[in-house]
Every structure is written in C-alpha cells, then in structure tokens.
Amino acid sequence: MSTSKLFVYKVFRVCTLLIGFVFLTTQAAYAAQARIALVIGNADYPSRTVATLQNPVNDARDMHRALKKLGFKVYRLENAEEWKMEKAFRFFGQQLKAADPKNNDVVALFYYSGHGAQVNGKNYLLAVDKDSNYDVKESKVNKGIVLMTKLFHEINAVGDTTNIFILDACRNNPASKDVSSTEPSKRISALKGIYRMEEKLEIGNARGDGSDPDNSIFAYATARDKVAEDGEYGVNSPYTQYLLSLIAKKGLSAYDLFQQVGNLVKQAPNTEQEPWQYSSMKRDFYFNGTQEMYPTF
C-alpha cells in the first residue's frame, strides 16, 4: 500500500472510530436517562359541538416517531375518550414510578394536540366523546372534559422528575367562541387551548396534588387567550411542524428549542400566532445531547 493510500486509510479509520464513539456516547447518555413520553392527538370531535380538527393525529404520530428516535419510550393515544385519557394519565404515572427506583434521572414528556379550554383560571383537555356538549362551567365539568391537573397529580406522586409539557392548543375560552364552524376560512383549532397552569386540584394537601410539577418546562403553541392554527389538511400544525424540524438538532437545550420554534412560528406568513413558554427547570435538558458530546472534525 502506498504512503498516500495508507494515510487516507488511517484517517478513515480514525473518523470511523470517532463516529462510533459519538454513537455509543449518545446511546449511553440515553440509557442513563429514563425517557418516557405520553403523546395524545385528538381530532375527531363531533362537529355539531366543536370543530373537527385536521392534523392532531398526524402531529401525534410524527411526534411519536421523533421522540422514539431520541430515546423516549412513547405511549400514544389517538381520538381518545375521557376515560381513556384519564386511564393513560394513571398508566403514565405508573411507568414513571417504575423507572424511578432504577434511575435517578427520569424525564417525563407530555405532548397534546387537540381541543382544550381555559375557563375561570382552570385548564381542561377535551376528549373525543360523542355525547358530550363540552360545556365547561366553574361549578361543574361535564363528560368529555379532562382536568389537566389530574396529569400533574400523577407526576407529582413520582418525585424528582424532569418534566416537559408541549401543548399544541389554543388558550381561549370556548364558551365565548363559535367553535362548530367547518368553513375553511375558520378552520383553526378554535379551542385547541390551555391557560397557564398554576391552580391546584383539590385531591391533596401538598406536593403530590395537582400543582404544577417542579423542574418543568411548558411550551405553548400560542399566547394566553389566543388561538392556534391547525394547518393545512394532511400535514402538521405550524407549531408542530417547526418543532419536528428542530427537535433532533444536536446541542439544543429544551428552552432554546422552544424559543427557536416560537420565533419561526411568529415569522411565518399569514399568521398571528405567538408561541409562549415558561420554565422552572433546575438544569438544562437536551433532546439530542450537549455540544460537548460531539467532537469537531
């Protein structure tokens, strides 16, 4: 073998070893961290009550695939009724508890695309129940409406987890909107929404109740009291589209990820949607590793 060929071969071997090292390091990082996600996409609402949505199921499936590639164990629901959503919350909490004794680094991620509501400072997810009128009142919650704080209760019961909540939904009051229209010009998720989640569910006295979990980041598709676009038929919502394009970017922290996604949505043409986030995270979380994990060639 000539000297030049030998040199090229050695360089090739070194690069191959480095790439293998990066892969193993990344896999080791994932293995050292229990990543568990619950993904829900609700779209098939009875149009006589609230508008049928076009893309939440697509959003949920694509998020499932993306998170799985990033080391998450993903549980997905599509067009779920109230009892299925609440059962999924309990199951999610059980999976987190099962991972906690084996691992001190547990990541809980919840992604939701579908109708939601904020009424009198309380937050709800709308299940796909055919016989519900989705009438949300302060003193009474009818069938098909799920308190978000029930999920918080399950997560708070686990302990010191890192929590990521991604809510591709509007943040307005459905009682003040005509949400039954199916006209293309009005085809936005007129509820798809959540208020800032700081109220407590009265099923406990301290941590372990329905308070916002500590060490959490919340990413909203739009600002408070605003709507979020559903997007063109058969693809993704604008928010989830940009999220999927960036979520696997190496060295991007969760906070920076959601900030960049928000900027892209705000800059998109023909939209007034303004994503929003807040965080109580004690440490940065990286979906695809920190920059330091990846050598420069």
Residue frames relative to the residue before (quaternion, step in Angstrom):
aa qw qx qy qz dx dy dz
M 1.0000 0.0000 0.0000 0.0000 0.00 0.00 0.00
S 0.4554 -0.6957 0.4803 0.2792 3.57 -0.85 0.96
T 0.6666 -0.5109 0.3636 0.4029 3.56 -1.27 0.39
S 0.6667 0.5073 -0.3070 0.4516 3.58 0.95 -0.90
K 0.6625 0.4961 -0.3086 0.4688 3.57 0.97 -0.82
L 0.6253 0.5409 -0.3278 0.4572 3.55 1.07 -0.80
F 0.6387 0.5284 -0.3163 0.4614 3.58 1.03 -0.84
V 0.6581 0.5044 -0.3050 0.4685 3.59 0.91 -0.93
Y 0.6423 0.5320 -0.3188 0.4503 3.56 0.99 -0.86
K 0.6645 0.5057 -0.3033 0.4591 3.58 0.95 -0.91
V 0.6350 0.5218 -0.3265 0.4669 3.56 1.02 -0.83
F 0.6374 0.5313 -0.3125 0.4624 3.55 1.01 -0.89
R 0.6619 0.5100 -0.3061 0.4562 3.58 0.93 -0.88
V 0.6482 0.5200 -0.3159 0.4578 3.55 0.96 -0.89
C 0.6610 0.5046 -0.3061 0.4634 3.59 0.94 -0.91
T 0.6404 0.5288 -0.3205 0.4555 3.56 1.01 -0.84
L 0.6616 0.5048 -0.3002 0.4661 3.56 0.97 -0.88
L 0.6521 0.5155 -0.3143 0.4585 3.57 1.01 -0.83
I 0.6445 0.5091 -0.3206 0.4719 3.56 0.98 -0.86
G 0.6423 0.5186 -0.3127 0.4698 3.57 1.01 -0.82
F 0.6309 0.5311 -0.3233 0.4641 3.55 1.06 -0.79
V 0.6453 0.5199 -0.3163 0.4619 3.57 0.96 -0.90
F 0.6534 0.5190 -0.3099 0.4557 3.57 0.94 -0.93
L 0.6869 0.4813 -0.2838 0.4647 3.57 0.87 -0.97
T 0.6332 0.5318 -0.3262 0.4581 3.56 1.04 -0.80
T 0.6563 0.5062 -0.3034 0.4701 3.55 0.98 -0.90
Q 0.6644 0.4986 -0.3049 0.4658 3.56 0.92 -0.90
A 0.6322 0.5288 -0.3274 0.4621 3.57 1.06 -0.78
A 0.6359 0.5270 -0.3277 0.4588 3.55 1.04 -0.80
Y 0.6487 0.5003 -0.3137 0.4801 3.57 1.00 -0.82
A 0.6631 0.5261 -0.3084 0.4342 3.56 0.95 -0.92
A 0.6787 0.4904 -0.2843 0.4670 3.56 1.11 -0.71
Q 0.7228 0.3641 -0.2037 0.5509 3.55 1.29 -0.14
A 0.2825 -0.7514 0.5710 0.1720 3.57 -0.67 1.05
R 0.0516 -0.8092 0.5846 -0.0293 3.56 -0.44 1.27
I 0.0502 0.8082 -0.5779 0.1018 3.57 -0.50 1.22
A 0.0563 -0.8219 0.5664 -0.0222 3.56 -0.79 1.05
L 0.1527 -0.7260 0.6616 0.1092 3.50 -1.25 0.67
V 0.0654 -0.8088 0.5836 -0.0321 3.56 -0.63 1.20
I 0.0104 -0.8037 0.5941 -0.0307 3.58 -0.79 1.03
G 0.0205 -0.7776 0.6284 0.0017 3.55 -0.99 0.92
N 0.0236 -0.8062 0.5902 -0.0334 3.58 -0.49 1.21
A 0.0512 0.8326 -0.5445 0.0872 3.56 -0.60 1.15
D 0.7215 0.4885 -0.2444 0.4256 3.56 0.97 -0.90
Y 0.1161 0.8113 -0.5567 0.1358 3.55 0.59 1.21
P 0.5396 -0.5979 0.4624 0.3708 3.59 -1.12 0.51
S 0.4137 -0.7660 0.4319 0.2356 3.58 -0.41 1.20
R 0.5636 0.5936 -0.3986 0.4137 3.62 1.16 -0.37
T 0.7402 0.3886 -0.2108 0.5067 3.57 1.19 -0.49
V 0.7650 -0.1018 0.0852 0.6301 3.56 0.76 -1.07
A 0.6381 -0.5841 0.3531 0.3565 3.53 -1.14 0.67
T 0.4469 -0.6316 0.5625 0.2914 3.52 -1.11 0.75
L 0.2852 -0.7653 0.5566 0.1526 3.56 -0.94 0.91
Q 0.4925 -0.7068 0.4420 0.2499 3.55 -1.17 0.61
N 0.8698 0.2621 -0.0525 0.4148 3.54 0.75 -1.03
P 0.4334 0.7226 -0.4780 0.2481 3.68 1.06 -0.11
V 0.6384 0.5079 -0.3481 0.4618 3.62 0.99 -0.65
N 0.6226 0.5146 -0.3325 0.4868 3.59 1.03 -0.77
D 0.6384 0.5366 -0.3200 0.4495 3.56 0.97 -0.92
A 0.6833 0.4975 -0.2887 0.4496 3.56 0.86 -0.99
R 0.6670 0.5005 -0.3100 0.4566 3.60 0.91 -0.85
D 0.6798 0.4808 -0.2954 0.4684 3.57 0.93 -0.86
M 0.6302 0.5102 -0.3355 0.4795 3.59 1.06 -0.69
H 0.5921 0.5667 -0.3540 0.4506 3.59 1.05 -0.75
R 0.6877 0.4811 -0.2845 0.4632 3.57 0.80 -1.01
A 0.6730 0.5077 -0.3024 0.4449 3.58 0.90 -0.92
L 0.6878 0.4807 -0.2867 0.4623 3.58 0.89 -0.90
K 0.6135 0.5510 -0.3471 0.4467 3.57 1.04 -0.73
K 0.6517 0.5098 -0.3090 0.4690 3.59 1.00 -0.79
L 0.7062 0.4400 -0.2471 0.4966 3.56 1.19 -0.55
G 0.6835 -0.5517 0.2717 0.3933 3.56 1.17 0.55
F 0.5065 0.6454 -0.4337 0.3724 3.59 1.21 0.23
K 0.3148 -0.6521 0.6468 0.2395 3.49 -1.26 0.57
V 0.1076 -0.8593 0.4997 -0.0151 3.54 -0.33 1.30
Y 0.1162 -0.7445 0.6548 0.0587 3.52 -1.07 0.90
R 0.0847 -0.8360 0.5421 -0.0104 3.58 -0.69 1.09
L 0.1053 -0.7583 0.6407 0.0585 3.52 -1.15 0.79
E 0.1030 -0.7747 0.6210 0.0588 3.55 -1.10 0.74
N 0.8517 -0.0167 -0.0159 0.5236 3.56 -0.96 0.94
A 0.1889 0.8368 -0.4828 0.1763 3.52 0.88 1.08
E 0.4117 -0.6722 0.5602 0.2547 3.52 -1.12 0.75
E 0.7347 -0.4432 0.2873 0.4257 3.54 -1.31 0.35
W 0.7019 0.4758 -0.2931 0.4417 3.60 0.73 -1.00
K 0.6375 0.5203 -0.3323 0.4609 3.57 1.08 -0.64
M 0.6405 0.5160 -0.3278 0.4647 3.59 1.01 -0.75
E 0.6854 0.4719 -0.2946 0.4699 3.58 0.88 -0.89
K 0.6137 0.5212 -0.3417 0.4848 3.58 1.09 -0.64
A 0.6426 0.5206 -0.3166 0.4645 3.59 1.02 -0.80
F 0.6051 0.5453 -0.3535 0.4599 3.60 1.05 -0.71
R 0.6761 0.4884 -0.2927 0.4677 3.57 0.88 -0.95
F 0.6489 0.5150 -0.3097 0.4668 3.57 0.96 -0.87
F 0.6176 0.5469 -0.3276 0.4605 3.58 1.02 -0.84
G 0.6631 0.4999 -0.2994 0.4698 3.56 0.93 -0.92
Q 0.6373 0.5289 -0.3257 0.4562 3.58 1.02 -0.77
Q 0.6560 0.5089 -0.3094 0.4637 3.57 0.99 -0.82
L 0.6369 0.5176 -0.3183 0.4745 3.57 1.06 -0.74
K 0.6516 0.5069 -0.3103 0.4714 3.57 0.98 -0.84
A 0.6478 0.5222 -0.3204 0.4527 3.58 0.97 -0.82
A 0.6809 0.4779 -0.2856 0.4758 3.58 1.06 -0.70
D 0.6049 0.6301 -0.3478 0.3407 3.58 1.05 -0.76
P 0.6831 0.4781 -0.3289 0.4434 3.68 0.79 -0.81
K 0.6942 0.4730 -0.2713 0.4698 3.58 1.14 -0.61
N 0.8059 0.1582 -0.0086 0.5704 3.52 1.17 -0.58
N 0.3309 -0.7645 0.5229 0.1805 3.55 -0.83 1.01
D 0.6961 0.4233 -0.2539 0.5212 3.58 1.28 -0.13
V 0.1346 0.8087 -0.5497 0.1606 3.56 0.18 1.33
V 0.1514 -0.7823 0.6018 0.0538 3.55 -0.85 1.05
A 0.1126 -0.7800 0.6146 0.0342 3.56 -0.80 1.08
L 0.0150 -0.8045 0.5933 -0.0252 3.58 -0.67 1.10
F 0.0651 -0.7790 0.6234 0.0160 3.55 -0.93 0.98
Y 0.0386 -0.7820 0.6220 -0.0102 3.55 -0.81 1.08
Y 0.0091 0.8013 -0.5971 0.0349 3.55 -0.89 0.95
S 0.0119 0.7496 -0.6618 0.0098 3.52 -1.06 0.90
G 0.4989 0.6194 -0.4685 0.3848 3.55 -0.66 1.10
H 0.6951 -0.4383 0.3369 0.4596 3.56 -1.24 -0.22
G 0.0156 0.7653 -0.6433 0.0145 3.52 -1.17 0.72
A 0.1946 -0.7897 0.5707 0.1133 3.56 -1.24 0.08
Q 0.1254 -0.7326 0.6600 0.1095 3.50 -1.31 0.52
V 0.1061 0.7839 -0.6000 0.1195 3.54 -0.62 1.16
N 0.8518 -0.0523 -0.0034 0.5213 3.57 -0.79 1.09
G 0.7259 -0.4712 0.2382 0.4407 3.54 0.95 0.95
K 0.6321 0.4956 -0.3474 0.4839 3.59 1.23 0.11
N 0.3149 -0.7901 0.5152 0.1061 3.52 -1.13 0.77
Y 0.0609 -0.8189 0.5688 -0.0473 3.51 -0.87 1.04
L 0.2262 -0.7051 0.6494 0.1732 3.52 -1.31 0.53
L 0.3190 -0.7675 0.5273 0.1764 3.56 -0.90 0.89
A 0.2880 -0.7587 0.5676 0.1387 3.51 -0.68 1.18
V 0.4997 -0.6408 0.4884 0.3180 3.56 -1.27 0.27
D 0.1713 0.7761 -0.5749 0.1946 3.55 0.24 1.35
K 0.4288 -0.7586 0.4323 0.2318 3.56 -0.50 1.17
D 0.7672 0.3647 -0.1966 0.4896 3.58 1.03 -0.70
S 0.4986 0.6361 -0.4444 0.3863 3.59 1.13 0.54
N 0.2968 -0.7321 0.5759 0.2106 3.57 -1.15 0.61
Y 0.3711 -0.7747 0.4465 0.2504 3.59 1.37 0.11
D 0.3040 0.7483 -0.5230 0.2722 3.54 1.01 0.83
V 0.0973 -0.8123 0.5750 0.0098 3.56 -0.35 1.26
K 0.0537 0.7851 -0.6130 0.0702 3.56 -0.67 1.13
E 0.6431 -0.5554 0.3657 0.3798 3.55 -1.18 0.56
S 0.7616 0.3888 -0.2045 0.4764 3.58 0.94 -0.84
K 0.8054 0.1755 -0.0704 0.5617 3.57 1.19 -0.32
V 0.1204 -0.7668 0.6267 0.0692 3.55 -1.03 0.83
N 0.2911 -0.7883 0.5221 0.1460 3.55 -0.60 1.14
K 0.7287 -0.4220 0.3210 0.4335 3.50 -1.38 0.14
G 0.7631 0.3713 -0.2846 0.4459 3.54 -1.12 0.75
I 0.6834 0.4398 -0.2743 0.5141 3.58 1.29 -0.04
V 0.1396 -0.8262 0.5457 0.0091 3.56 -0.60 1.21
L 0.3903 -0.7120 0.5357 0.2319 3.57 -0.79 1.02
M 0.4480 -0.6942 0.4985 0.2626 3.57 -0.80 1.01
T 0.6132 0.5851 -0.3475 0.4009 3.55 1.09 -0.66
K 0.5349 0.6032 -0.4150 0.4217 3.60 1.22 -0.26
L 0.6219 0.5087 -0.3315 0.4946 3.57 1.14 -0.60
F 0.6306 0.5343 -0.3329 0.4539 3.59 0.98 -0.82
H 0.6108 0.5643 -0.3421 0.4376 3.55 1.03 -0.81
E 0.6733 0.4930 -0.2964 0.4645 3.58 0.91 -0.89
I 0.6839 0.4833 -0.2907 0.4628 3.59 0.93 -0.86
N 0.6535 0.5232 -0.3181 0.4449 3.59 0.95 -0.83
A 0.6325 0.5490 -0.3304 0.4352 3.58 1.14 -0.58
V 0.5967 0.5940 -0.3573 0.4043 3.59 1.23 -0.34
G 0.5458 -0.5937 0.4354 0.4000 3.56 0.78 -1.00
D 0.8046 -0.2897 0.2242 0.4674 3.55 -1.13 -0.73
T 0.1512 0.7844 -0.5797 0.1609 3.55 0.13 1.31
T 0.3963 -0.6352 0.5913 0.2997 3.54 -1.34 0.27
N 0.1086 -0.8519 0.5121 -0.0101 3.56 -0.53 1.19
I 0.0662 -0.7855 0.6153 -0.0062 3.55 -0.92 1.00
F 0.0507 -0.7943 0.6053 -0.0117 3.57 -0.71 1.12
I 0.0426 -0.7921 0.6085 -0.0217 3.57 -0.64 1.16
L 0.0267 -0.8353 0.5452 -0.0652 3.55 -0.43 1.25
D 0.0896 -0.7939 0.6014 0.0055 3.54 -0.20 1.33
A 0.4396 0.6623 -0.4503 0.4066 3.51 0.37 1.31
C 0.5491 -0.5873 0.4698 0.3644 3.54 -1.25 0.38
R 0.2850 -0.7542 0.5651 0.1751 3.53 -1.29 0.14
N 0.4419 0.6919 -0.4534 0.3470 3.54 0.89 0.94
N 0.5662 -0.5879 0.4581 0.3520 3.53 -1.33 -0.04
P 0.3643 -0.7692 0.4736 0.2264 3.62 -0.40 1.12
A 0.5896 0.6006 -0.3718 0.3917 3.56 1.12 -0.58
S 0.7207 0.4306 -0.2458 0.4845 3.59 1.16 -0.51
K 0.6841 0.4700 -0.2679 0.4892 3.58 1.29 0.04
D 0.3751 -0.6472 0.5989 0.2859 3.54 -1.27 0.45
V 0.0355 -0.8517 0.5223 -0.0245 3.55 -0.14 1.27
S 0.5571 0.6397 -0.3836 0.3649 3.58 1.23 0.13
S 0.4878 0.6910 -0.4295 0.3165 3.58 1.24 -0.15
T 0.1668 -0.7740 0.6025 0.1011 3.54 -1.07 0.77
E 0.3545 0.7319 -0.5057 0.2878 3.59 1.23 0.33
P 0.5639 -0.6259 0.4142 0.3445 3.62 -0.92 0.87
S 0.6562 0.5304 -0.3269 0.4258 3.59 0.97 -0.78
K 0.7345 0.3693 -0.2149 0.5273 3.56 1.23 -0.47
R 0.4482 0.7287 -0.4334 0.2833 3.55 1.28 0.11
I 0.3260 0.6621 -0.5928 0.3223 3.49 0.27 1.36
S 0.5383 -0.6042 0.4531 0.3738 3.54 -1.13 0.46
A 0.2202 -0.8572 0.4516 0.1127 3.50 0.33 1.33
L 0.6897 0.3300 -0.2866 0.5772 3.57 1.27 -0.08
K 0.3768 0.7788 -0.4719 0.1698 3.50 0.76 -1.23
G 0.6146 0.6941 -0.2186 0.3046 3.70 0.88 0.59
I 0.1389 -0.8014 0.5806 0.0375 3.55 -1.19 0.58
Y 0.3860 -0.6831 0.5763 0.2286 3.54 -1.19 0.70
R 0.6300 -0.4857 0.4031 0.4526 3.59 -1.21 0.18
M 0.3296 -0.8201 0.4495 0.1291 3.51 -0.61 1.21
E 0.2526 0.7923 -0.5206 0.1934 3.57 0.02 1.24
E 0.5189 0.6322 -0.4324 0.3796 3.59 1.21 -0.03
K 0.3808 -0.7187 0.5320 0.2354 3.57 -1.24 0.30
L 0.3647 -0.6842 0.5861 0.2352 3.50 -1.14 0.71
E 0.3694 -0.7748 0.4693 0.2076 3.58 -0.66 1.06
I 0.3989 0.6737 -0.5265 0.3314 3.54 0.39 1.30
G 0.7714 0.1801 -0.1333 0.5956 3.56 1.26 0.34
N 0.4757 -0.7075 0.4581 0.2516 3.55 -1.22 0.31
A 0.7937 0.1417 -0.0712 0.5873 3.60 1.15 -0.44
R 0.7753 -0.1881 0.1833 0.5744 3.61 -1.06 -0.70
G 0.6340 0.4508 -0.3785 0.5015 3.52 -0.91 0.85
D 0.5960 0.5069 -0.3819 0.4919 3.58 1.30 -0.06
G 0.7156 -0.4645 0.3129 0.4175 3.56 -1.18 -0.51
S 0.3149 0.7566 -0.5157 0.2497 3.59 1.13 0.50
D 0.6496 -0.4601 0.4079 0.4470 3.54 -1.26 0.29
P 0.4242 -0.6905 0.5103 0.2880 3.64 -0.79 0.86
D 0.5076 -0.6220 0.5010 0.3233 3.56 -1.12 0.69
N 0.8187 0.2547 -0.1823 0.4812 3.55 -1.34 0.28
S 0.4571 0.6849 -0.4225 0.3788 3.55 0.93 1.01
I 0.1303 -0.7329 0.6537 0.1362 3.50 -1.36 0.35
F 0.1765 -0.7751 0.6029 0.0676 3.54 -0.96 0.97
A 0.0704 -0.7841 0.6165 0.0144 3.56 -0.84 1.01
Y 0.1118 -0.8078 0.5785 0.0171 3.54 -0.61 1.19
A 0.5039 -0.6652 0.4641 0.2969 3.56 -1.05 0.75
T 0.8072 0.0730 -0.0257 0.5852 3.58 1.19 -0.44
A 0.6246 -0.5556 0.4041 0.3714 3.55 -1.31 0.23
R 0.6997 -0.4658 0.3421 0.4201 3.55 -1.30 0.31
D 0.8429 0.1489 -0.1590 0.4920 3.54 -1.06 0.92
K 0.6115 0.5355 -0.3501 0.4655 3.59 1.24 0.35
V 0.4555 -0.6737 0.5120 0.2765 3.54 -1.33 0.36
A 0.2841 -0.7326 0.5928 0.1764 3.55 -1.32 0.38
E 0.4660 -0.7007 0.4681 0.2697 3.56 -0.90 0.90
D 0.4424 -0.6978 0.5096 0.2401 3.51 -1.10 0.81
G 0.4279 -0.7158 0.4509 0.3181 3.59 1.12 -0.61
E 0.6790 -0.4805 0.3620 0.4209 3.53 -1.32 0.14
Y 0.6282 -0.5778 0.3788 0.3577 3.51 -1.15 0.71
G 0.8441 0.2506 -0.1780 0.4394 3.54 -1.07 0.83
V 0.6822 0.4254 -0.3081 0.5085 3.61 1.21 0.18
N 0.6372 -0.4768 0.3874 0.4653 3.57 -0.77 -1.06
S 0.5799 -0.5075 0.4753 0.4245 3.51 -1.30 0.17
P 0.6420 -0.5252 0.3700 0.4184 3.63 -1.12 0.46
Y 0.6630 0.5145 -0.3249 0.4362 3.58 0.88 -0.87
T 0.7048 0.4517 -0.2728 0.4742 3.58 0.79 -0.99
Q 0.5791 0.5850 -0.3721 0.4289 3.59 1.08 -0.64
Y 0.7140 0.4279 -0.2540 0.4925 3.58 0.83 -0.97
L 0.5995 0.5577 -0.3571 0.4495 3.56 1.09 -0.66
L 0.6720 0.4974 -0.2920 0.4645 3.58 0.91 -0.92
S 0.6536 0.5331 -0.3179 0.4331 3.58 1.05 -0.69
L 0.7793 0.3474 -0.1637 0.4951 3.60 1.17 -0.53
I 0.5266 0.6996 -0.4057 0.2622 3.59 1.11 -0.54
A 0.7296 0.4091 -0.2428 0.4913 3.62 1.08 -0.62
K 0.3921 0.7282 -0.4822 0.2889 3.59 1.23 0.16
K 0.4565 -0.7181 0.4572 0.2588 3.57 -0.70 1.07
G 0.8499 0.2110 -0.1553 0.4571 3.50 -1.11 0.78
L 0.5494 0.6015 -0.4063 0.4138 3.60 1.20 0.31
S 0.3498 -0.7455 0.5272 0.2096 3.57 -0.60 1.13
A 0.6565 -0.5153 0.3684 0.4096 3.56 -1.22 0.43
Y 0.6502 0.5212 -0.3261 0.4464 3.58 0.92 -0.87
D 0.6855 0.4704 -0.2824 0.4786 3.58 0.89 -0.93
L 0.5923 0.5707 -0.3584 0.4417 3.57 1.08 -0.71
F 0.7222 0.4362 -0.2640 0.4674 3.58 0.71 -1.03
Q 0.6040 0.5457 -0.3535 0.4610 3.58 1.12 -0.59
Q 0.6778 0.4818 -0.2906 0.4733 3.59 0.93 -0.89
V 0.6200 0.5280 -0.3388 0.4712 3.58 1.02 -0.77
G 0.6485 0.5283 -0.3125 0.4502 3.57 0.94 -0.88
N 0.6553 0.5119 -0.3112 0.4601 3.58 0.95 -0.86
L 0.6532 0.5140 -0.3137 0.4590 3.58 0.98 -0.82
V 0.6486 0.5068 -0.3210 0.4684 3.58 0.99 -0.82
K 0.6669 0.5072 -0.3081 0.4506 3.59 0.91 -0.89
Q 0.7022 0.4657 -0.2603 0.4714 3.59 1.09 -0.72
A 0.4951 0.6672 -0.4318 0.3512 3.58 1.24 -0.26
P 0.5231 -0.6532 0.4396 0.3262 3.61 -1.00 0.73
N 0.8539 0.1885 -0.1383 0.4650 3.53 -1.28 0.55
T 0.6369 0.4844 -0.3725 0.4700 3.57 0.92 0.83
E 0.2082 -0.7541 0.6089 0.1316 3.53 -1.16 0.68
Q 0.3881 0.7426 -0.4578 0.2972 3.54 1.30 0.25
E 0.0467 -0.8053 0.5909 -0.0127 3.56 -0.90 0.95
P 0.2697 -0.7905 0.5291 0.1496 3.60 -0.13 1.26
W 0.1412 -0.7899 0.5968 0.0069 3.51 -1.23 0.62
Q 0.0293 -0.8038 0.5942 0.0019 3.56 -1.13 0.59
Y 0.0147 0.7573 -0.6482 -0.0783 3.51 -1.34 0.22
S 0.1752 -0.8153 0.5515 0.0206 3.53 -1.13 0.70
S 0.0989 -0.7473 0.6521 0.0814 3.50 -1.25 0.67
M 0.2697 0.8070 -0.4883 0.1941 3.56 1.23 0.45
K 0.3876 -0.7247 0.5308 0.2069 3.53 -1.05 0.88
R 0.7849 0.0799 -0.0274 0.6139 3.56 1.24 -0.46
D 0.5912 -0.5777 0.4223 0.3721 3.55 -1.20 0.48
F 0.1673 -0.7468 0.6317 0.1237 3.52 -1.23 0.58
Y 0.1396 -0.7874 0.5986 0.0475 3.55 -0.95 0.96
F 0.4050 -0.7158 0.5148 0.2419 3.57 -0.75 1.02
N 0.8223 0.1353 -0.0328 0.5517 3.57 0.98 -0.83
G 0.7540 -0.4417 0.2190 0.4340 3.56 0.80 1.01
T 0.5067 -0.6271 0.4992 0.3174 3.53 -1.26 0.49
Q 0.6669 -0.5033 0.3632 0.4124 3.57 -1.24 0.36
E 0.6337 0.5762 -0.3336 0.3939 3.57 1.02 -0.79
M 0.6065 0.5808 -0.3548 0.4111 3.59 1.20 -0.45
Y 0.7419 0.4177 -0.2020 0.4841 3.54 1.18 -0.50
P 0.3285 -0.7689 0.5120 0.1971 3.63 -0.45 1.14
T 0.4188 -0.6871 0.5375 0.2522 3.56 -1.19 0.57
F 0.2634 -0.7742 0.5577 0.1423 3.57 -0.78 1.01
